[in-house]
Amino acid sequence: MAMADKVMDRRIARTRGTLQRALSSLILTKGYDAITVDDICETANVGRSTFYSHFTSKDDLKRRGLDEHLRELLADRRRNAPAPGDLKDRHLAFSLPLFEHARDHLDLYRALAGSRGGGVSLGAIRQIVSDLVREEIADNADRNPGDVIPRDVVVTYVVGAYMALLTWWLDGGAKLPPQRMDGMFRQLATEGIMPPDSEER
């Protein structure tokens, strides 16, 4: 990549970051629904033409900011994670990194996914998790040739369970460690509510 292109990429990233931080700050003070594009531009000290050269709306700014951040995070964690010996450990690989990210960026999540942030970001997280679950099911399709449960049902179940746990955890202040949340999610998603050693009597 030419030096001029690298400089331009840094400028684009810097401008987008400034706009995303402005939006997060405004959400915490005004609430998402009350914010206008003019508010964002004024807080970020950029013009409307600059805003619209990067984003189509405040919804687009909010969605793409979190979406890009999460996808980069998850891709990096999955690339660099050691390959465990147990196949089960590679299932639901998105879970722990996302819990850790939420814990490490509580203010961001409070702004973008909290009660004052509207529903855009939760929808973005749900879509990301849905995509990851679909990819995992496709990757393991040859190991489960006799599956009788439609894939869409599996995706809906897993994503719904994860989103319910994530929002419950965040609403409670993320007091439990991410590892504990990941363990509970994995147990519920793979074993259900019955103890592993339970037997019918």
Secondary structure as GFF3:
##gff-version 3
##sequence-region A 1 201
A	DSSP	alpha_helix	3	30	.	.	.	ID=ss1
A	DSSP	three_ten_helix	32	34	.	.	.	ID=ss2
A	DSSP	alpha_helix	37	44	.	.	.	ID=ss3
A	DSSP	alpha_helix	48	54	.	.	.	ID=ss4
A	DSSP	alpha_helix	58	80	.	.	.	ID=ss5
A	DSSP	alpha_helix	87	90	.	.	.	ID=ss6
A	DSSP	alpha_helix	95	104	.	.	.	ID=ss7
A	DSSP	alpha_helix	106	112	.	.	.	ID=ss8
A	DSSP	alpha_helix	120	139	.	.	.	ID=ss9
A	DSSP	three_ten_helix	141	143	.	.	.	ID=ss10
A	DSSP	alpha_helix	151	171	.	.	.	ID=ss11
A	DSSP	alpha_helix	178	191	.	.	.	ID=ss12
###
